[in-house]
Amino acid sequence: MNGNAALNIGIFAVFVAATLVVVIRASRNTKTAADYLAAGRAFTGPQNGIAIAGDYLSAASFLGIAGAIAVNGYDGFLYSIGFLVAWLIALLLVAELLRNTGKFTMGDVLAFRMQQRPVRAAAATSTMAVSFFYLLAQMAGAGGLVALLLGITGKGGQAIVIAVVGALMIAYVLIGGMKGTTWVQIIKAVLLIAGAGVMTVWVLGKYGFNLSNLLGSVSDKLLGPGLQYGKTETSKLDFISLALALVLGTAGLPHILMRFYTVPTAKEARRSVVWAIWLIGIFYLLTLVLGYGAAALVGSDKITKAPGGVNSAAPLLAEALGGPVLLGLIAAVAFATILAVVAGLTITASASFAHDIYANIIKKGQLEDKEAEVKVARRTAVVIGLVAILGGILANGQNIAFLVALAFAVAASANLPTILYSLFWKRFNTAGALWSIYGGLAITIILIVFSPVVSGKPVNATTGKSASMLQGVDFHWFPLDNPGLVSIPLSFLLGFLGTVLSKEHNKEKYAEMEVRALTGVGAEKAVSH
């Protein structure tokens, strides 16, 4: 694989050069905060839907799920189902109402009828936490991917590559803002789905375009449930917990919620989710063929022993099908995937800081300079980029799957209950929002720290390593890998208790918010140039 490093780097360089040209062209009209943070609300529903798919289909989706199906079969495909079903909640409960009620961030929706400063501070804290865990996973994933594709096994070399990914991410966000980032995500989504589609047709072609022939060529144990989650009662509970976090977490992911503000109307927000559901659904059906194709043509044993572990299933399948050229193209698509997602996360975290904390908490909404918000967002993006680079270097080689699961668990526990209560419960107030966000965040992080993903898993006889993040120690007391089963209901309960125990209630503001959410009267409009 290592002899093809020059080809892989060459293909990736072409992608970077092309996207930088697009980003620079897109940045010409970026003047106001609405331009920089919400792309002037000028994207159509289909364009935004493709960008949402680009934002959502991360390296974990492409590399992780194909690998999970190749190694664990049916149980691996459950990830795909969880990630897809999640969109129905986003479509039915969140997209349209959020677009009508907010301006740039989740904090706008929560602060609409509550005390501005404490609620915005809580929303920004939660947004930063989710974005940071997700960023960490993507940056660490970049290091692992490079080890596999370029043969750079030394930690120093991988650290340089993580720094390059971080520098490119900062460049995209600084130059293009939300508009440039959106175009990068659109290009990446098209490339990813096209690449997966070509490989799927290629795999099926080897089996006479008959899915039954492909499934018949893999081990029977990969076709039945229970390989990963059916061994013990705890593992069955773990599956329910993970499924809850995946299904409910999507509608609370800040970088996904922020995409709804880049369209001119609520109708376009709804259209964009429908487009996203179709594209993401098609992609996850393709991963089924890719996963089982990798199991049949490469073999589960070879995949687990490769430098990237289960993440190497798709690249190894590409090499088995089309040799170095197809591997180089798929490698470039995987790099593009990481770049597009980290750019989306960075602009979300910087927007939350600039809009919620700087403009509304520090300056109390009184900005002398109209471009001050954009300047602060750009500076914040640089800081977040540098922190992500350092974090990615430190997390390189760690179990990154738990970081993604943690981001989803935090989003489902801290963000979703607050958003749903805010949109649908008349009595909900500031205390309820604070209890729900801070309580959900604290409970999720505490349960993760004391779970088996951090310490206490037995040593694997083959690798000689424990699957836990910390080796050789055991301080876990919480039995589940993902805290969703406990943290999500507790966050809803905390939001309810905080509200009931506080007397504050703004009937007029709720009535105004309800009319605006359902009809779009007073909602933010597109910016014309």
N, C-alpha and C positions, 0 to 999 in steps of 0.2 A: 504493500500500500504506500510505503514511504517514497518510492521512486516517482510517484505522481504528484508530489507536493508542489512542484513548480506549476503544473497544469492547474491544480486546485487554486493556487494563489492567483494565477493569471485570470481565471474565470471570475473569481471573487473581485479582483481589481476592476474588471470591466463593469460589474454590477455597481460597485461603489462610485465609479466615475459617472456612470449614467444617472444614478439617483442623485448625486450631488448637483449635476446640471439641472435636473428637475426641481430640486429644492431651491436652488438659486433663482430660477425662473419664477417659482411660486412665491418667493419672498418679496417680489417687487411692490406689491400693494399692502405690505404689512406695516400699518402705521399706528392704528389704535389698539386698545386692549382687546376689543372684539375681534380684530383681525388676527392678533397674535395668539390669543387663548382659545378662540372659537372659530378660526378660519373665516371670519366675517359672516358666519352662518350661511355660507353660500353653496355648500355641497348639496347635491340632490340625494333623494332617498337611496337609489341604487348605488351611487358612488359611495355614500356613507356606509351602506350595507357591506360593500366589498371591503372598505377600510376596517369595519368592525371585525369582519372575518380575519383580516390581516393582523389586527390587534390581538384577537382572541386565540388564533391558532399559533401558539408559541412553540418553542423548541420542544417543550414537554409534550405538546400535542403530537408533533410530527415524529420526533425520535422516540419519545417515551412510550406512546401508546402502541406504535408499531412493534416496539421491543416487548412491551407487556403482553401483547397478543402472541408474538412469536414464542415467548417463554412460558406464559401462563394460560394461553388459549382463551377460552370463554371468559374467564375471570378478568383478563386484560381488556376485553371488549366492553366490560361494564363501565370502565372509565369513559369510553366514547359515549355511551348511552347517558351517563350522568351529566357530562359536559353539554350534550345536545338538549336534553329535557330541560335543563336550566334556562334555556332561552324562552320557553313558554312563560315562565314567571316574569322575565324581563319584558316580554311583549304584552302580556295581559295586565300586569300590575304597575309597571314602572315607567316604560319608555315615554309614552305620550304625556302622562301627568308631570313627569320630571321636566320634560322639555318646556311645558307651559309655565311651570312654577319657578324654575331657576334661571340663572344667568350664565355663570361659568362653571360653578362647582357644586358639589353635594351640600356644602355649607349654606349656599343660597336658599335651598329648599327648606332646610331645617330652621334657618334664621328668619324665614318669612313671617312667622307668627309667634316667635319666641324672643327671649333676650339675646340680642345680637352677639355680644362679645363672648360669653362663656360657651354658647353653642357653636359658634364658628371655630373657637379654639379646639373644642372637642372634635369637630368634624375634620379639621386640618390634622390633628394628632392621629386620628384613625387613618386618614388618607395617606399620610407619611408612612405609617407602620405597614399598611398593606403594600404600598409601592416599594418600600425598602426590601421587604421579604421577597417580593416577586423579582425585583431587580437583582438581588443577591443570587437567586436561583438561576436567572438568565445569564448573569456574568460568569458564575461558576460553570454553567453549562457550556459557555463559550470555551473555557479552558479545557474541559473534557473533550469537546468536539475537535479541538485543534490537536490534542494528543492523538486522537484517532486518525484524523485526516491528513495531517502534515507530518506525523511521526515525531512531533516535538514532545519528548517525554520528560525533559527536565522542568522543574518548577519555575526556574528563571525564564525559560523560553515561553512557557504558558502565561506567566505574569505579563510579559511584554505584549502578547496577543490580547489578553484581557484589557490592557491599557489602550491598545489600538482600537478595540471595539468601543471602549468608553469614550475615547477622543472623537471617534466618528459620530457617536451618539450625541455628544455635546455639540458638535458642528451642525448636525441636522436640526437640533432644537434651537440653537442660537440663530442660525441663518433663516430657517424656514418657518419657525413657530409651528402652530397647529396645522397650517395649510401645507407646509413642506412635509411634515410628519405624516399627514393623511395621504399624500401622494406616494410616499415611500411605502406605506401600508397597502395601498391599492396595488402597486406594482408587485410587491412581495406576495400578496394573496393570489394574484393571477399566476405568478411563477410557481408558487407552492402547489396550487390545485392542478395546474398543468403538469408539473413534474410528477406528482403523485398519480395523475391520470395516465400519463405515458407508461409509468412503471406497472400500473394495474393492468393495462391492456397487454403489456409485454408478458407479465406473469400468467394471465389468463390464456394468452396465445400458446404458451407452452403446454397448457392442459386442454387444448381444443376449445377454448372459450366456454368451458363447462366448469362452474364453481364446484359441483359435486366431485368432479375428478380431482380438483385441487384439494378439497377437504379430505377426500379419500386417501391422499398421499401423505397426510400428516398423522402423527401418533394419535390413537383414539383418546388418550387421556387429555389432549389439548382441546377436544371437542366438547367434553362434559364440564359441568360446573364443579367448583370446589378445590381446584388445584392450588389457588392462593388463599381463598377465604373460607374454605369449608372444613379445614382440618380440626379446629376446636371451636367451642362455643364463643370464646373471646374473639376469634378471627371472624365469626359470623357477625358479631356485634360491631367489630371494626369496620366491616363492609358497610353496614347500615350507617355508621357514623361518617365514613368517608363519603358515601352517596349523598347524605344530608348536606355536608359541607359543599360538595360540588354543585348540587342542584340549587341550593339557596345562596351560595357564595357569588355566583356570576352576577346576579342582579344587584349586588352590593360592591362590585369591583369598581373603584373610582375611575380607572382609565377607560372602562367600558361606559360608565354613566356619563362621563364628560363628552363622549362621542355624540350623544344625543343633542348637544348644544351647537353642533356644527351644521345643522340643517335649518332651513328657514321656518318650518312650521311643525306642529305636532303630527300632522298627517304624514309628513316626510320622515319623521322619527319612527313612526309605526312602519312605514314602508321599508325603512332601512333595516329594521329588525327582521322583517319577513325575508328580505334578501339575505341577511346574515344567516338566518335559520336554514334556508335552502343550501347556501354555499357550505356552511359548516356541516350540515347533515350529509351532503354528498361527499365531503372530504372524509368524514368518519367512516362512511361505507367503504371508501377506498382503503382506509387503514386496515380494515378487516382482511382484504385481499393481500395487502402488503405484509401484514403480520403473519398470516398463514403461509404466504409465499416465501417469506424469510425462513420460517420453520421448515418448509419442504425443501427449498433449494440451498439454504446455507446450513441449517441445523441448529437446534436450540443450544447444544453444547458449545459449538463454535462461537455463537453469539455471546453467551455468558462469559467465555474465556477471553474475548476480545478486549483491547485496552479500554474501550468506552462502556463495557458491560452491555446491558440490555439496550442502551441508547445507540449501539452500533448496528442494530438489526437493519434499518433502512439503508444506511451507506453500504453495508456488506451485501445486501440484496442488489443494490445498484451496480456494485462491482461484479457480482455474479452474472447479472443480466447483460450489461453493456460495457464492461471493462472500465479502464481509467477515465474515459471521456464522460460516461454517464455518472460515474462516481464524482467526478469534478463538478458536473452540473448540479447534482443533488447536494454536494458539499456547499456550493455557492448558495443554493436555495436555503439550506439550513443556517448558514451565516446571515443571509438576508432576513430570515425569520427572527433571529436573535436581535439584529440591529433594529428592525422595525418595532419590535415589542419594547425594547429598552428605551427607544426614543419616545414612544407613547407614554410609558411610565414616567419618564423624566419630566415631560411637559405637564403631566397631571400633577405631580408632586410640586413642581415649581409654580404652577397656576394656583394651587391651593394655598401655598405660602404667600404669594404676591397678593392674591385677591382677598383671601380670608384673614390672614394674619396682618400683613402690611397695610393694605388699603382700608380694611374695615375694623381692625382691632387697634393697631398702632395709630393710624391717621383718622380713625372714626368716620371714614367715608369722605373726608374733606381733602381731596388731592388737588394741589395747586397746579401741578404739571400733569397734563393728560397722558403723557407717555411714561410717567413715573412707575405705573404698575408693570408696564412692559419691561422697563429697565430692571426692576427688582426681580421679575420672573426670569430674565436672562441670567442675572447674577446667581440666582438660586439654582438654575439649571447647571451652572458650572460647578457649584458646591456639591450638588446632589451627584453629578457625574463623577467627581473626584472621590466622594465617599463610596459610590458604587464600585469604582475601580478597586479601591483598597479592600472593600468588603468581598468583592469577587475573588481577589487574590488570596485572601484569608480563607474563604469558603471553598476554594478550588480543591477538588478531590473528596469533598464531603458528600454525604447523602443529600442530593439536591431535591429529590422528590418530596421530602418532608417540608422544605421551604415553600414549595408551590402549594402543598396541602395546607400549610400554616396560613399563607396569604388568603386562601379561600375560606378557611375557618374563621379568620379575623373578619373578613368581609361579611360572612354570613352571620356572625355573632354580634359585631359592633355596629355595622352599617345597616344591614337589611331591616332589623326590627325597628330601628329609629326612622328609616325612610317610610316603611309601611304605616307605622303609627302616625307619622307626621301627615301623610297623605289621606289616611282613612279614618282616624280616630279624633273626633271633635274635642274631646277632653284633654288630649295629650298636651304636655307643657314642657317648660325648660328643664325642670328637675328630672322628669321622665327621660328626656333625651340624654342628659348628662349621665344618669345612672346606667342607661342602656349602652351608651358608647364606651364610657370608661370601664364599666363593670364587665361588658363583653370582651373588651380588649385585655383587661387584667386576667380574667378567668381563662381565656384561650391561651395566653402566653404561659401562665402558671401551669396549666394542665399539660401543655407541650413540653415544658422544661422537665417535668417529672414523669414523662411518658417513656415507653421503651425506645422511641426513635432517638432520644438523646442518650440514654444509658440503659444497660441491663439486658440487651439481647444476647443469646448464646453465640459462641464463636462458630463460624461456618467451617466445617471439616475440610472443604475444598480450598477455600481461600485463606483460611487461618485467621480471618478477621471477623469481628462482630458487625452486625448490620446497623448497630447503633452509631450515633455521631461521635460519641466519646468512647474510646476503647479502654477496657480494663477497669472500669468503675461501674457501680450500680447504685443509683439513688432513686430509682423510679418507684412510685407507689400507685400511679394511675395506669390501669391495665391497657388502655386503648391507644393505638398509634395516632388516631385523629380525634380531637376533642369535641367535634361537632355535635354528637349525640347529647352531650351534657351542656356544652357552652351555649348552643343556640336557644334551647328552651329557657335556660337561666337568664339570658339576655332579654328575651321577651318578657319574662317575669319581672326582672329588674325595671324595665321600662314601665310596666304596669304599676308596680309598687311605688316607684318614684313619682309617677303622675298622681296616683290616688292619695299619697301622703302629703302632696303639696296642694295649696289652695289656688295657686295661680291658674288663670284660664282666660284666654282672649277670644271671646265668641265672634266679635266683629271681624277680626283678622282671619279666623278660620273660615267664616262665610265668604270673605273675599278670595281666600286661597282656593276654596272649593270651586267657586265660579270660574276662576282663572284656570285651574287645573283641568276642568271638564270642558270648557269652551274655548280657551286660548285668549280670552279678552285680557289685554294688558301684557301678553307674553312678549318676550324679546324678539325683535324683528331682524331680518337679514340686513347687513350693511352693504350699501351700494357704492361703487366707486365710479 
